[in-house]
Amino acid sequence: MASVKKDDRLTRSQSFLCVGFAGFFSKTVTSPLEVVKIKSQVGTFHCKKGFWQSFLLVYQNEGLRGFWKGNLVSCLRLFPYSAVHLTTYKKIVHLHMDELGFISQWRAIFAGGLAGVAAALVTYPLEVAETRLIVQNCREPTYVGVIHTLSQISRSEGLFSLYRGFSLTVLGAFPFSVGCYVVYMNLDNLWQEPPSRFSSFQNFINGCLAVGVAQTLSYPFETVKRKMQAQSARLPHFGGVDVHFSGVTDCFIQVVRNKGVLSLWNGLTANTIKVQCL
């Protein structure tokens, strides 16, 4: 069982700003990893030769600036995402707490999954813009800035294109939640002691394990989502996507058929390093 305790040391607005600025800093520091990860998922030529070669190719073709493409929109997305996520999570948790203020572990994880989906729904157009900015060559840009990207996509491809692939966020939340739950339910077996006696270091390791397992399980959904966000007949080379498809199911089929099952985990190394840094 988990309990929820009210923390009065910071006001709600102060907590929100702390989360936002911490996220802004971590996003900026890990942006090169995010660029390599997304290019690997989409399948641009940069990812054809492995993890380290991807960094070299981005630098050779776009310079240092290429490693921070899309970082501004990623940072801007943090504030509304955090606000919606925290508000939704608290609402759901309080609905499922018992009279003593306790909530079961699986309900808490489920609440986190639902809150993540709600936050993604509100901020998804910004995520699409981030993907488009990252996959383009910043020396030969199709899009210039956040507003221009969003307006160009909605004008030339329609408003619904700003939510292309959103269903995969919902589908991916299930294996992510299951991964977290399985790890947390077996922590006492891992450490051979009850969770109430875990040290700060043990809790840190637990968090890394839970997120690592959860993201590995849900990663194929994110890979297909990024391909759907990037693909457009109006962009050079169809947005750089390495397969062509007509929908979610067809994308999975084309990736497995043409690139192999393991390609659904392209960019996992960069993602894992980035998650541990966060």
C-alpha positions as CSV (number, residue, x, y, z in Angstrom):
1,M,0.0,0.0,0.0
2,A,1.1,3.6,-0.7
3,S,0.1,6.7,1.2
4,V,-0.3,10.2,0.0
5,K,0.9,13.0,2.4
6,K,0.3,16.6,1.8
7,D,3.4,18.7,1.5
8,D,2.9,22.3,2.6
9,R,6.5,23.5,2.2
10,L,5.7,24.8,-1.3
11,T,2.6,26.3,-2.7
12,R,1.0,24.7,-5.8
13,S,2.4,27.4,-8.1
14,Q,5.9,27.0,-6.6
15,S,5.8,23.2,-7.0
16,F,4.7,23.7,-10.6
17,L,7.5,26.1,-11.4
18,C,10.1,23.9,-9.7
19,V,9.0,20.9,-11.8
20,G,9.0,23.0,-14.9
21,F,12.4,24.5,-14.5
22,A,14.0,21.2,-13.5
23,G,12.5,19.7,-16.6
24,F,13.7,22.6,-18.7
25,F,17.3,22.0,-17.5
26,S,17.2,18.2,-17.9
27,K,15.6,18.5,-21.4
28,T,18.3,20.9,-22.6
29,V,21.1,18.8,-21.2
30,T,19.8,15.5,-22.8
31,S,18.6,17.0,-26.1
32,P,21.4,15.4,-28.2
33,L,20.3,12.0,-26.9
34,E,16.7,12.9,-27.8
35,V,17.6,14.0,-31.3
36,V,19.5,10.7,-32.0
37,K,16.7,8.6,-30.5
38,I,14.0,10.2,-32.6
39,K,16.1,10.0,-35.8
40,S,16.7,6.4,-35.0
41,Q,13.0,5.7,-34.5
42,V,12.0,7.5,-37.6
43,G,14.7,5.8,-39.6
44,T,16.6,8.8,-41.2
45,F,20.0,8.1,-42.7
46,H,21.7,9.3,-39.6
47,C,20.8,6.1,-37.7
48,K,22.0,3.6,-40.2
49,K,25.4,3.1,-38.7
50,G,24.7,2.7,-35.0
51,F,24.6,4.8,-31.8
52,W,28.0,6.6,-31.9
53,Q,28.0,7.1,-35.7
54,S,24.6,8.8,-35.4
55,F,26.1,11.6,-33.3
56,L,29.0,12.0,-35.8
57,L,26.6,12.2,-38.8
58,V,24.3,14.7,-37.2
59,Y,27.4,16.9,-36.4
60,Q,28.8,16.5,-39.9
61,N,25.5,17.4,-41.6
62,E,24.0,20.0,-39.3
63,G,26.7,21.1,-36.9
64,L,26.3,21.5,-33.1
65,R,22.9,23.3,-33.6
66,G,21.5,20.0,-34.9
67,F,21.6,18.5,-31.5
68,W,19.2,21.1,-30.0
69,K,16.6,21.0,-32.8
70,G,13.2,20.9,-31.3
71,N,14.5,21.6,-27.8
72,L,12.5,24.8,-27.4
73,V,9.2,23.2,-28.2
74,S,10.1,20.3,-26.0
75,C,10.7,22.7,-23.1
76,L,7.6,24.7,-23.8
77,R,5.6,21.5,-23.7
78,L,6.8,20.7,-20.2
79,F,4.8,23.4,-18.5
80,P,1.3,22.4,-19.7
81,Y,2.2,18.8,-19.6
82,S,3.3,19.0,-15.9
83,A,0.3,21.0,-14.9
84,V,-2.2,18.6,-16.5
85,H,-0.4,15.5,-15.3
86,L,-0.1,16.6,-11.7
87,T,-3.7,17.9,-11.5
88,T,-5.1,14.8,-13.1
89,Y,-2.9,12.4,-11.0
90,K,-4.0,14.0,-7.7
91,K,-7.7,13.9,-8.7
92,I,-7.5,10.2,-9.6
93,V,-5.5,9.3,-6.5
94,H,-7.9,11.1,-4.1
95,L,-10.8,9.3,-5.8
96,H,-9.2,5.9,-5.0
97,M,-7.8,6.6,-1.5
98,D,-9.3,4.9,1.5
99,E,-10.4,6.8,4.6
100,L,-6.9,6.5,6.0
101,G,-5.3,8.1,3.0
102,F,-3.8,4.9,1.5
103,I,-4.0,3.7,-2.1
104,S,-2.8,0.3,-3.5
105,Q,0.4,0.3,-5.6
106,W,-1.4,-0.8,-8.8
107,R,-4.0,1.9,-8.4
108,A,-1.3,4.5,-8.0
109,I,0.5,3.3,-11.1
110,F,-2.8,3.2,-13.0
111,A,-3.4,6.8,-11.9
112,G,0.0,7.8,-13.2
113,G,-0.8,6.1,-16.6
114,L,-4.1,7.9,-17.0
115,A,-2.6,11.2,-16.0
116,G,0.1,10.7,-18.6
117,V,-2.5,10.1,-21.3
118,A,-4.5,13.2,-20.3
119,A,-1.4,15.3,-20.4
120,A,-0.3,13.9,-23.7
121,L,-3.8,14.6,-25.2
122,V,-3.5,18.3,-24.3
123,T,0.1,18.7,-25.5
124,Y,0.3,16.3,-28.4
125,P,0.4,18.9,-31.2
126,L,3.6,20.2,-29.6
127,E,5.1,16.7,-29.7
128,V,4.3,16.4,-33.4
129,A,6.0,19.8,-34.0
130,E,9.0,18.6,-32.0
131,T,9.3,15.4,-34.2
132,R,9.0,17.4,-37.4
133,L,11.7,19.9,-36.3
134,I,14.1,17.1,-35.3
135,V,13.8,15.0,-38.4
136,Q,14.4,17.9,-40.8
137,N,17.8,19.2,-41.7
138,C,18.3,22.5,-39.9
139,R,20.5,23.8,-42.7
140,E,17.6,23.2,-45.2
141,P,14.6,23.7,-43.0
142,T,11.0,23.1,-44.1
143,Y,9.7,24.5,-40.7
144,V,11.0,27.6,-38.8
145,G,9.9,27.7,-35.2
146,V,7.0,26.3,-33.2
147,I,4.2,28.5,-34.5
148,H,5.3,28.1,-38.1
149,T,5.5,24.3,-37.8
150,L,2.0,24.0,-36.2
151,S,0.4,26.4,-38.7
152,Q,2.1,24.7,-41.7
153,I,1.0,21.2,-40.6
154,S,-2.6,22.2,-39.9
155,R,-2.9,24.3,-43.2
156,S,-1.4,21.7,-45.5
157,E,-2.3,18.4,-43.8
158,G,-5.4,19.3,-41.7
159,L,-5.9,19.7,-38.0
160,F,-6.2,16.0,-37.4
161,S,-2.7,15.5,-38.6
162,L,-1.6,17.2,-35.3
163,Y,-2.9,14.1,-33.5
164,R,-1.6,11.5,-35.9
165,G,-0.5,8.5,-33.9
166,F,-2.1,9.6,-30.6
167,S,-3.8,6.2,-30.2
168,L,-0.3,4.7,-29.7
169,T,0.2,6.9,-26.6
170,V,-2.9,5.3,-25.1
171,L,-1.9,1.8,-26.2
172,G,1.7,2.3,-24.9
173,A,0.4,3.3,-21.5
174,F,-0.7,-0.2,-20.8
175,P,2.6,-2.1,-21.1
176,F,4.3,0.9,-19.4
177,S,2.0,0.6,-16.4
178,V,2.4,-3.2,-16.3
179,G,6.2,-2.9,-16.4
180,C,6.2,-0.5,-13.4
181,Y,3.8,-2.7,-11.5
182,V,5.8,-5.9,-12.0
183,V,9.1,-4.2,-10.9
184,Y,7.6,-2.6,-7.8
185,M,5.8,-5.8,-6.8
186,N,9.1,-7.7,-6.8
187,L,11.4,-5.1,-5.1
188,D,11.2,-6.9,-1.7
189,N,12.5,-10.1,-3.4
190,L,15.3,-8.1,-5.1
191,W,16.6,-6.5,-1.9
192,Q,15.5,-9.2,0.6
193,E,13.8,-6.6,2.8
194,P,10.5,-4.8,3.1
195,P,10.1,-1.5,1.0
196,S,9.7,0.5,4.3
197,R,13.4,-0.1,5.0
198,F,14.7,1.0,1.5
199,S,17.5,3.6,1.5
200,S,17.5,6.6,-0.8
201,F,20.0,4.8,-3.0
202,Q,17.8,1.7,-3.2
203,N,14.8,3.9,-4.1
204,F,16.9,5.5,-6.9
205,I,17.8,2.1,-8.3
206,N,14.2,1.0,-8.0
207,G,13.1,4.0,-10.0
208,C,15.7,3.4,-12.7
209,L,14.7,-0.3,-13.0
210,A,11.0,0.4,-13.1
211,V,11.3,3.1,-15.8
212,G,13.9,1.0,-17.8
213,V,11.6,-2.0,-17.9
214,A,8.5,0.0,-18.5
215,Q,9.9,2.0,-21.4
216,T,11.5,-1.1,-23.0
217,L,8.0,-2.8,-23.0
218,S,6.2,0.3,-24.4
219,Y,9.0,1.4,-26.8
220,P,7.7,-0.2,-30.0
221,F,4.5,1.9,-29.6
222,E,6.6,5.0,-29.4
223,T,8.7,4.0,-32.4
224,V,5.6,3.6,-34.6
225,K,4.1,6.8,-33.2
226,R,7.2,8.8,-34.1
227,K,7.1,7.4,-37.7
228,M,3.5,8.4,-38.0
229,Q,4.2,11.9,-36.7
230,A,7.1,12.4,-39.1
231,Q,5.6,10.9,-42.3
232,S,4.1,13.4,-44.8
233,A,3.8,13.3,-48.6
234,R,4.4,17.0,-48.6
235,L,7.9,16.7,-47.1
236,P,11.2,15.7,-48.8
237,H,11.6,12.0,-48.6
238,F,8.3,11.6,-46.9
239,G,9.8,13.2,-43.7
240,G,12.7,10.8,-43.7
241,V,10.7,7.8,-42.6
242,D,12.3,4.5,-43.7
243,V,9.0,2.7,-44.4
244,H,5.8,3.8,-46.0
245,F,2.4,2.9,-44.5
246,S,-1.2,3.8,-44.4
247,G,-2.1,3.5,-40.7
248,V,-1.1,2.2,-37.3
249,T,-1.4,-1.5,-38.1
250,D,0.2,-1.2,-41.5
251,C,3.1,0.7,-40.0
252,F,3.8,-2.2,-37.5
253,I,3.5,-4.7,-40.4
254,Q,5.8,-2.7,-42.8
255,V,8.5,-2.2,-40.1
256,V,8.6,-5.8,-39.1
257,R,8.5,-7.0,-42.7
258,N,11.1,-4.6,-44.1
259,K,13.3,-3.8,-41.2
260,G,12.8,-6.7,-38.7
261,V,11.2,-6.9,-35.3
262,L,14.2,-5.5,-33.5
263,S,14.0,-2.3,-35.4
264,L,11.0,-1.4,-33.3
265,W,13.6,-0.8,-30.5
266,N,15.8,1.4,-32.6
267,G,17.2,4.3,-30.5
268,L,16.6,2.4,-27.2
269,T,20.3,2.9,-26.1
270,A,20.0,6.7,-26.4
271,N,16.6,6.6,-24.7
272,T,17.9,4.5,-21.8
273,I,20.8,6.8,-21.2
274,K,18.6,9.8,-21.4
275,V,16.1,8.4,-18.9
276,Q,18.8,7.5,-16.3
277,C,20.2,11.1,-16.7
278,L,16.7,12.5,-16.0
